[in-house]
Amino acid sequence: MARLRDTPLLILLMALAGAAMLLPAGHAAILRDHALARAFLYAALMVAVLCVMLALALAGRRFRPTARGQLATVAAVYLVLPPLLALPLLPDEGGGLPLGDAWFEMLSALTTTGATLYAPDELTATVHLWRAFVGWMGGFYSLVVALAVLAPLNLGGMEVVSGRTPGRSQGGAQIVEVAGIRQRMARFALQLLPAYGGLTLLLWLLLIFAGDASLVALCHAMSTLATSGISPVGGLQGGQAGLAGEGLVALFLLLALSRRLLSLGQGQGSRPLTRDAELRTAAVILALVVGLLLMRQWAAAWRLGQGEDLGAALGALWGNLFMALSFLTTSGFESEHWLRTTLWTGLSPAGMVLWGLAIVGGGIATTAGGVKLLRVAGLFRHATQELDLVIHPNAVAGTMGGRQIARGGTYLAWVFFMLFACTIVAVTGLLTLTAEPFESALVLAISALTNTGPLAVQMVEVPAPWTEVDGAGRVILGAAMVVGRLETLAILALLLPEGWKS
């Protein structure tokens, strides 16, 4: 056990990734696809041998747990694990995917982006299960990292709460150096796993009762909790659960709006959920978006003489609400009523609205991507206070958000927002250098940086945008997915010379 505790975290995560391959191997064996089962089993054995060799080679070495070292370990996971996770997909028995395609699929799943290069019928059921399971593990990893690594270093949105300099420990060096990263991640993983796994199991059973097949329900349940949007049938509309399935998914997507909803027991206090800044901001955004979309659609329907169809109006209302919630949480599931509304109104879907929702994103310390609701809430409250001071120069500004947002947090939120915008510009510019059209490059950049792969599919002009990108473009998008998952402040804390000091 002592030697296991001294094993580097990256090697332990590699071993867990290899052990996870046994699940699709068992699934393929149950389906009597023994060749595919062997592909996953042999890949698991290869990863196990590699981990043992690395552990023996590094035995006896001690690594000083600096803040920069912990961030480097967190980032290295997205560099090392995707090629290993792609190993079962390379042989002909596993689908015979090219290495570049398999790497992109696994990186997209691990970062919970959910972008895919293949149509649902081009991959086997076991491979779909593997993609969804990797996305589920990636969502769980992002939760654990947010609480065990980013929060103590005032990153991942926690800088808005604390108002302290990002990349520096809240409690001095003892949090980083005395409580090692392995111990903290193990503690939070054990604390999170019962709720994360239990809710996934509950949603799986509910979707089965709603009419979905077992595999489809499991993939959708894992993708909902991880907000990855991965589906073996092309989305919720390809399943059999119908409106009941969409309602269940929407209910569980609420967990991505605030870290408090998962009941982590992280000392959030007794403040009621109605006073939660993230939930209130999400409610305002959803109400505005859904209301404006519905008014636009109903006006168009009246011009076509179909405005009195109350059933179509209710369907449009639900489709707008589900899509707004789905893309605000950066999962990207699509409602079947979303496209039906175009037949009622004659309007094309408002894809740019979904872009804005994905950029806003969900709650901090959740599986959602984007700028995050708490940062948006801080910027909005700061703007309203500044306007009040313009009207009443002698007024005294009160506390923002019931002390949920620190005074220096709004400045850091603005810094992050500008960095995020600059990153979108940079990724879009790099994609255009690979001969990608500007509009396509823009939506792909937003999809990758917000970890919302299905967002790019909303481009009606380009039905399969991910497959149109060449090899260099995929590398750029893969890097953008990692940047979006880790966030730019964490990347800067890792790269800037000030973060190299122990």
C-alpha positions as CSV (number, residue, x, y, z in Angstrom):
1,M,0.0,0.0,0.0
2,A,2.9,2.4,0.8
3,R,4.3,1.8,-2.7
4,L,0.9,2.4,-4.2
5,R,0.6,5.7,-2.4
6,D,4.0,6.7,-3.8
7,T,2.9,5.9,-7.4
8,P,2.4,9.0,-9.5
9,L,-1.2,10.0,-10.0
10,L,-0.9,9.9,-13.8
11,I,0.1,6.2,-13.7
12,L,-2.8,5.4,-11.4
13,L,-5.2,7.1,-13.8
14,M,-3.7,5.2,-16.7
15,A,-4.3,2.0,-14.8
16,L,-8.0,3.0,-14.1
17,A,-8.4,3.7,-17.8
18,G,-7.2,0.2,-18.6
19,A,-9.5,-1.3,-16.0
20,A,-12.4,0.6,-17.5
21,M,-11.9,-1.3,-20.8
22,L,-13.2,-4.4,-19.1
23,L,-16.7,-3.0,-19.2
24,P,-17.0,-2.9,-23.0
25,A,-15.1,-6.2,-23.2
26,G,-17.8,-7.8,-21.0
27,H,-20.5,-6.1,-23.1
28,A,-19.1,-7.4,-26.3
29,A,-18.7,-10.9,-24.8
30,I,-22.4,-10.9,-23.8
31,L,-23.3,-9.9,-27.4
32,R,-21.1,-12.9,-28.5
33,D,-18.8,-10.5,-30.4
34,H,-15.7,-12.3,-29.2
35,A,-13.3,-10.5,-31.6
36,L,-14.4,-7.1,-30.3
37,A,-14.2,-8.4,-26.7
38,R,-10.6,-9.6,-27.3
39,A,-9.7,-6.1,-28.7
40,F,-10.8,-4.4,-25.5
41,L,-9.3,-7.1,-23.3
42,Y,-5.9,-7.1,-25.0
43,A,-5.8,-3.3,-24.9
44,A,-6.5,-3.5,-21.1
45,L,-3.7,-5.9,-20.7
46,M,-1.3,-3.7,-22.7
47,V,-2.2,-0.7,-20.5
48,A,-1.8,-2.8,-17.3
49,V,1.7,-4.0,-18.4
50,L,2.7,-0.4,-19.3
51,C,1.6,0.9,-15.9
52,V,3.5,-1.8,-14.0
53,M,6.6,-1.0,-16.0
54,L,6.3,2.7,-15.4
55,A,5.6,2.2,-11.7
56,L,8.7,0.0,-11.3
57,A,10.8,2.4,-13.1
58,L,9.7,5.3,-10.9
59,A,9.7,3.4,-7.7
60,G,11.5,5.1,-4.8
61,R,11.4,8.6,-6.4
62,R,9.6,11.3,-4.6
63,F,8.0,14.3,-6.3
64,R,7.5,17.6,-4.5
65,P,3.8,18.4,-4.8
66,T,4.0,22.0,-6.1
67,A,1.0,23.8,-7.4
68,R,2.4,23.9,-10.9
69,G,3.2,20.2,-10.7
70,Q,-0.4,19.5,-9.8
71,L,-1.7,21.5,-12.7
72,A,0.7,19.8,-15.0
73,T,-0.5,16.4,-13.9
74,V,-4.1,17.4,-14.5
75,A,-3.3,18.7,-18.0
76,A,-1.1,15.7,-18.8
77,V,-4.2,13.4,-18.4
78,Y,-5.7,14.9,-21.5
79,L,-2.4,14.3,-23.4
80,V,-1.7,10.7,-22.3
81,L,-5.0,9.1,-21.8
82,P,-6.8,9.6,-25.2
83,P,-4.2,7.5,-27.1
84,L,-4.5,4.8,-24.5
85,L,-8.3,4.9,-24.6
86,A,-8.2,4.7,-28.4
87,L,-6.2,1.4,-28.5
88,P,-9.2,-0.9,-28.6
89,L,-10.6,1.0,-31.6
90,L,-7.5,0.6,-33.8
91,P,-7.7,-3.2,-34.7
92,D,-10.2,-4.3,-37.3
93,E,-12.1,-6.1,-34.6
94,G,-12.6,-2.8,-32.8
95,G,-13.8,-0.9,-35.8
96,G,-10.5,-0.3,-37.6
97,L,-10.5,3.4,-36.9
98,P,-7.5,5.4,-38.0
99,L,-5.3,6.5,-35.2
100,G,-6.2,10.2,-35.7
101,D,-9.9,9.5,-35.7
102,A,-9.8,7.3,-32.7
103,W,-7.7,9.8,-30.8
104,F,-10.1,12.6,-31.6
105,E,-13.1,10.5,-30.5
106,M,-11.6,9.7,-27.2
107,L,-10.3,13.2,-26.5
108,S,-13.7,14.6,-27.4
109,A,-15.4,12.1,-25.0
110,L,-12.9,12.6,-22.2
111,T,-13.3,16.4,-22.2
112,T,-17.1,15.8,-22.3
113,T,-17.3,17.7,-25.7
114,G,-19.2,14.9,-27.4
115,A,-18.1,15.7,-30.9
116,T,-17.9,12.7,-33.3
117,L,-16.6,12.0,-36.8
118,Y,-19.0,9.1,-37.4
119,A,-22.7,8.5,-37.9
120,P,-24.4,6.3,-35.3
121,D,-24.7,3.3,-37.6
122,E,-21.0,3.4,-38.5
123,L,-20.0,2.3,-35.0
124,T,-20.9,-0.8,-33.1
125,A,-23.0,-0.8,-29.9
126,T,-20.0,-1.6,-27.8
127,V,-18.0,1.2,-29.2
128,H,-20.9,3.6,-28.5
129,L,-20.9,2.3,-24.9
130,W,-17.2,2.9,-24.7
131,R,-17.6,6.5,-25.9
132,A,-20.3,7.2,-23.4
133,F,-18.4,5.6,-20.6
134,V,-15.3,7.6,-21.4
135,G,-17.4,10.7,-21.4
136,W,-18.9,9.7,-18.0
137,M,-15.5,9.2,-16.5
138,G,-14.3,12.5,-18.0
139,G,-17.2,14.3,-16.3
140,F,-16.4,12.6,-13.0
141,Y,-12.7,13.5,-13.4
142,S,-13.6,17.2,-14.1
143,L,-15.7,17.2,-10.9
144,V,-12.9,15.8,-8.8
145,V,-10.3,18.1,-10.3
146,A,-12.5,21.1,-9.7
147,L,-12.8,20.4,-6.0
148,A,-9.4,18.8,-5.2
149,V,-7.1,20.9,-7.4
150,L,-8.7,24.0,-8.9
151,A,-10.6,25.1,-5.9
152,P,-7.6,25.3,-3.5
153,L,-5.7,27.2,-6.2
154,N,-8.5,29.7,-6.8
155,L,-9.2,28.4,-10.3
156,G,-12.2,27.0,-12.2
157,G,-14.5,29.8,-11.1
158,M,-13.5,29.7,-7.4
159,E,-11.5,32.9,-7.9
160,V,-14.9,34.7,-8.2
161,V,-15.9,33.4,-4.8
162,S,-12.6,34.1,-3.1
163,G,-11.4,37.2,-4.9
164,R,-7.8,35.9,-4.5
165,T,-5.1,35.7,-7.2
166,P,-5.7,32.6,-9.4
167,G,-3.1,29.9,-9.2
168,R,-2.2,30.5,-5.6
169,S,-3.4,28.4,-2.7
170,Q,-6.1,29.7,-0.4
171,G,-4.4,28.4,2.7
172,G,-0.8,28.9,1.8
173,A,1.6,26.1,1.0
174,Q,0.1,23.6,3.4
175,I,-2.9,22.8,1.2
176,V,-0.8,22.1,-1.8
177,E,2.2,20.5,-0.2
178,V,1.0,18.8,3.0
179,A,-2.3,17.4,1.6
180,G,-1.0,15.7,-1.6
181,I,-3.0,15.7,-4.8
182,R,-3.5,11.9,-4.6
183,Q,-5.0,12.1,-1.1
184,R,-7.3,15.0,-2.0
185,M,-8.5,13.5,-5.2
186,A,-9.1,10.1,-3.6
187,R,-11.1,11.8,-0.8
188,F,-13.3,13.8,-3.1
189,A,-13.7,10.9,-5.5
190,L,-15.0,8.7,-2.7
191,Q,-17.3,11.5,-1.6
192,L,-18.6,12.2,-5.1
193,L,-18.9,8.7,-6.6
194,P,-22.0,7.5,-4.6
195,A,-24.1,10.6,-5.7
196,Y,-22.7,10.7,-9.3
197,G,-23.0,6.9,-9.9
198,G,-26.3,6.7,-8.0
199,L,-28.0,9.4,-10.0
200,T,-26.7,7.8,-13.3
201,L,-28.2,4.5,-12.3
202,L,-31.5,6.2,-11.3
203,L,-31.7,8.0,-14.7
204,W,-30.9,4.8,-16.5
205,L,-33.7,2.9,-14.9
206,L,-36.2,5.8,-15.4
207,L,-35.3,6.0,-19.1
208,I,-35.8,2.3,-19.5
209,F,-39.2,2.6,-17.9
210,A,-39.9,5.5,-20.3
211,G,-39.4,3.2,-23.2
212,D,-35.7,3.4,-24.2
213,A,-33.6,0.3,-24.9
214,S,-31.2,-0.7,-22.1
215,L,-28.0,0.4,-24.0
216,V,-29.5,3.6,-25.3
217,A,-30.9,4.5,-21.8
218,L,-27.5,3.8,-20.2
219,C,-25.6,5.9,-22.8
220,H,-28.0,8.8,-22.4
221,A,-27.9,8.6,-18.6
222,M,-24.1,8.7,-18.6
223,S,-24.0,11.5,-21.1
224,T,-26.6,13.6,-19.2
225,L,-24.7,13.4,-15.9
226,A,-21.4,14.2,-17.7
227,T,-23.1,16.8,-20.0
228,S,-21.3,15.2,-23.0
229,G,-24.3,14.8,-25.3
230,I,-23.0,11.4,-26.6
231,S,-25.7,9.2,-28.0
232,P,-25.7,5.8,-29.8
233,V,-28.8,6.8,-31.8
234,G,-28.0,10.4,-32.8
235,G,-29.7,12.0,-29.8
236,L,-32.8,11.8,-27.7
237,Q,-35.0,12.0,-30.8
238,G,-33.5,8.6,-31.9
239,G,-34.7,6.9,-28.8
240,Q,-38.1,5.6,-27.8
241,A,-38.6,7.5,-24.6
242,G,-40.2,10.4,-26.3
243,L,-41.4,13.4,-24.3
244,A,-41.1,11.6,-21.0
245,G,-37.4,10.9,-21.8
246,E,-36.7,14.5,-22.6
247,G,-38.4,15.6,-19.3
248,L,-36.2,13.1,-17.3
249,V,-33.1,14.3,-19.0
250,A,-34.0,18.0,-18.5
251,L,-34.6,17.3,-14.8
252,F,-31.1,15.8,-14.3
253,L,-29.5,18.5,-16.4
254,L,-30.4,20.9,-13.7
255,L,-27.5,19.4,-11.7
256,A,-25.1,21.2,-14.1
257,L,-26.5,24.7,-13.2
258,S,-25.0,24.8,-9.7
259,R,-22.5,22.8,-7.7
260,R,-24.8,22.9,-4.7
261,L,-27.4,20.7,-6.5
262,L,-25.3,17.6,-6.3
263,S,-25.3,17.8,-2.5
264,L,-21.6,17.5,-2.2
265,G,-21.5,18.6,1.4
266,Q,-18.7,21.1,0.7
267,G,-19.8,23.5,3.4
268,Q,-22.0,25.7,1.2
269,G,-23.9,26.8,4.3
270,S,-27.7,26.8,4.9
271,R,-28.5,29.4,2.2
272,P,-31.7,28.3,0.4
273,L,-31.4,27.4,-3.3
274,T,-33.7,30.3,-4.2
275,R,-30.9,32.6,-3.2
276,D,-28.2,30.8,-5.2
277,A,-26.7,33.3,-7.7
278,E,-26.1,30.6,-10.3
279,L,-29.6,29.2,-10.2
280,R,-31.2,32.7,-10.3
281,T,-29.0,33.7,-13.2
282,A,-29.9,30.5,-15.1
283,A,-33.6,31.1,-14.4
284,V,-33.5,34.6,-15.8
285,I,-31.5,33.5,-18.9
286,L,-33.9,30.6,-19.6
287,A,-37.0,32.8,-19.1
288,L,-35.7,35.5,-21.4
289,V,-34.5,33.2,-24.1
290,V,-37.6,30.9,-24.1
291,G,-39.9,33.9,-24.1
292,L,-38.3,35.8,-26.9
293,L,-38.0,32.7,-29.1
294,L,-41.7,31.8,-28.5
295,M,-42.8,35.3,-29.4
296,R,-40.8,35.2,-32.6
297,Q,-42.1,31.8,-33.5
298,W,-45.8,32.7,-32.7
299,A,-45.6,35.9,-34.7
300,A,-44.3,33.9,-37.7
301,A,-47.0,31.3,-37.2
302,W,-49.7,34.0,-37.2
303,R,-48.4,35.3,-40.5
304,L,-48.8,31.8,-41.9
305,G,-52.4,31.5,-40.5
306,Q,-51.4,28.8,-37.9
307,G,-51.2,31.0,-34.8
308,E,-54.3,29.4,-33.3
309,D,-52.7,25.9,-33.1
310,L,-52.3,25.7,-29.3
311,G,-50.7,22.3,-29.4
312,A,-48.0,23.5,-31.7
313,A,-47.4,26.5,-29.5
314,L,-47.0,24.2,-26.4
315,G,-44.7,22.0,-28.3
316,A,-42.6,25.0,-29.4
317,L,-42.5,26.2,-25.7
318,W,-41.2,22.9,-24.5
319,G,-38.7,22.6,-27.4
320,N,-37.4,26.1,-26.6
321,L,-37.1,25.4,-22.9
322,F,-35.4,22.0,-23.4
323,M,-32.9,23.3,-26.0
324,A,-32.1,26.4,-23.9
325,L,-31.4,24.2,-20.8
326,S,-29.5,21.6,-22.8
327,F,-27.1,24.1,-24.4
328,L,-26.8,26.3,-21.3
329,T,-25.5,23.2,-19.5
330,T,-23.3,22.5,-22.6
331,S,-24.7,19.0,-23.1
332,G,-26.2,19.6,-26.5
333,F,-29.1,17.2,-26.6
334,E,-31.8,18.2,-29.1
335,S,-35.6,18.1,-28.6
336,E,-37.8,16.6,-31.3
337,H,-40.1,19.6,-30.9
338,W,-37.2,21.9,-31.9
339,L,-37.3,20.9,-35.5
340,R,-41.1,20.5,-35.6
341,T,-41.4,24.1,-34.7
342,T,-39.9,25.0,-38.1
343,L,-42.8,23.3,-39.8
344,W,-45.2,25.4,-37.7
345,T,-43.5,28.7,-38.2
346,G,-41.6,28.4,-41.5
347,L,-38.5,29.8,-39.7
348,S,-35.1,28.3,-39.6
349,P,-33.8,27.2,-36.1
350,A,-32.2,30.1,-34.1
351,G,-28.8,28.5,-34.0
352,M,-26.9,31.6,-32.9
353,V,-29.0,31.7,-29.7
354,L,-27.6,28.3,-28.8
355,W,-24.1,29.7,-29.4
356,G,-24.6,32.3,-26.8
357,L,-26.1,29.9,-24.3
358,A,-23.1,27.5,-24.7
359,I,-20.7,30.4,-24.2
360,V,-22.5,31.3,-20.9
361,G,-22.3,27.7,-19.7
362,G,-23.3,26.1,-16.4
363,G,-22.2,26.3,-12.8
364,I,-18.7,26.3,-11.5
365,A,-17.4,22.9,-10.2
366,T,-19.8,21.1,-12.4
367,T,-19.3,19.1,-15.6
368,A,-20.6,22.0,-17.7
369,G,-18.2,24.2,-19.8
370,G,-18.4,27.8,-20.9
371,V,-17.7,31.0,-19.1
372,K,-19.9,29.8,-16.1
373,L,-23.0,31.3,-14.6
374,L,-21.3,32.7,-11.5
375,R,-19.0,34.8,-13.6
376,V,-21.9,36.1,-15.6
377,A,-23.8,36.8,-12.4
378,G,-20.8,38.8,-11.0
379,L,-20.5,40.8,-14.2
380,F,-24.2,41.6,-14.2
381,R,-24.3,42.6,-10.6
382,H,-21.2,44.8,-11.0
383,A,-22.8,46.5,-14.1
384,T,-26.0,47.3,-12.2
385,Q,-24.1,48.7,-9.2
386,E,-22.0,50.9,-11.5
387,L,-25.2,52.2,-13.2
388,D,-26.7,52.9,-9.8
389,L,-23.6,54.9,-8.9
390,V,-24.0,56.9,-12.1
391,I,-27.6,57.8,-11.1
392,H,-26.8,58.1,-7.4
393,P,-23.1,59.1,-7.0
394,N,-23.3,59.2,-3.2
395,A,-24.9,55.7,-2.8
396,V,-23.1,53.0,-1.0
397,A,-22.9,49.7,-2.9
398,G,-24.0,46.7,-1.0
399,T,-22.6,43.2,-1.0
400,M,-23.1,41.3,-4.3
401,G,-25.0,38.0,-4.3
402,G,-25.2,37.6,-0.6
403,R,-21.4,37.3,-0.3
404,Q,-21.4,34.6,-3.0
405,I,-19.2,36.9,-5.1
406,A,-16.1,38.5,-3.6
407,R,-15.4,42.2,-4.3
408,G,-12.3,41.3,-6.4
409,G,-14.2,38.4,-8.0
410,T,-15.9,40.6,-10.6
411,Y,-12.6,41.9,-11.9
412,L,-11.3,38.3,-12.2
413,A,-14.6,37.4,-14.0
414,W,-14.0,40.1,-16.5
415,V,-10.4,39.0,-17.0
416,F,-11.6,35.5,-17.7
417,F,-14.4,36.6,-20.1
418,M,-11.9,38.6,-22.1
419,L,-9.4,35.7,-22.2
420,F,-12.2,33.4,-23.3
421,A,-13.2,35.9,-26.1
422,C,-9.6,36.2,-27.2
423,T,-9.2,32.4,-27.2
424,I,-12.2,32.1,-29.5
425,V,-10.6,34.6,-31.9
426,A,-7.3,32.8,-31.8
427,V,-8.8,29.3,-32.4
428,T,-11.0,30.7,-35.2
429,G,-8.0,32.4,-36.8
430,L,-6.0,29.2,-36.7
431,L,-8.8,27.2,-38.2
432,T,-9.2,29.7,-41.1
433,L,-5.5,29.1,-41.8
434,T,-6.3,25.5,-42.6
435,A,-8.7,26.7,-45.3
436,E,-11.8,26.3,-43.1
437,P,-14.6,28.9,-44.0
438,F,-14.9,31.6,-41.4
439,E,-18.5,30.8,-40.2
440,S,-17.7,27.1,-39.9
441,A,-14.4,27.9,-38.1
442,L,-16.2,30.2,-35.7
443,V,-18.9,27.7,-34.6
444,L,-16.3,24.9,-34.4
445,A,-14.1,27.1,-32.1
446,I,-17.1,27.9,-29.9
447,S,-18.1,24.2,-29.8
448,A,-14.7,23.1,-28.8
449,L,-14.0,25.8,-26.2
450,T,-17.4,25.4,-24.6
451,N,-17.1,21.6,-24.7
452,T,-20.4,21.4,-26.6
453,G,-19.8,19.2,-29.6
454,P,-23.4,19.0,-30.8
455,L,-23.5,22.7,-31.1
456,A,-21.7,22.5,-34.5
457,V,-24.4,20.2,-35.8
458,Q,-26.8,23.1,-35.5
459,M,-25.2,24.6,-38.6
460,V,-27.7,23.7,-41.3
461,E,-25.4,24.7,-44.1
462,V,-22.8,22.1,-43.0
463,P,-24.5,18.8,-41.9
464,A,-21.3,17.1,-40.7
465,P,-18.9,19.9,-39.8
466,W,-16.4,17.8,-37.7
467,T,-15.7,15.5,-40.6
468,E,-14.9,18.4,-42.9
469,V,-11.9,19.4,-40.8
470,D,-8.4,18.2,-41.8
471,G,-5.7,16.7,-39.6
472,A,-4.2,20.0,-38.6
473,G,-7.6,21.4,-37.8
474,R,-8.5,18.5,-35.6
475,V,-5.3,19.0,-33.6
476,I,-6.3,22.7,-33.1
477,L,-9.8,21.7,-32.1
478,G,-8.4,19.0,-29.7
479,A,-6.2,21.6,-28.0
480,A,-9.2,23.9,-27.8
481,M,-11.2,21.2,-26.1
482,V,-8.5,20.8,-23.4
483,V,-8.3,24.6,-23.0
484,G,-12.0,24.8,-22.6
485,R,-12.1,21.9,-20.1
486,L,-9.2,23.3,-18.0
487,E,-10.0,27.0,-18.6
488,T,-7.6,29.6,-19.7
489,L,-6.8,30.9,-16.2
490,A,-5.5,27.4,-15.2
491,I,-3.5,27.2,-18.5
492,L,-1.9,30.6,-17.7
493,A,-1.2,29.6,-14.1
494,L,0.6,26.6,-15.5
495,L,2.6,28.4,-18.2
496,L,3.5,31.8,-16.7
497,P,6.9,32.0,-15.0
498,E,5.3,33.2,-11.7
499,G,3.7,29.8,-11.4
500,W,7.0,28.0,-11.6
501,K,8.0,29.1,-8.0
502,S,7.5,26.3,-5.5
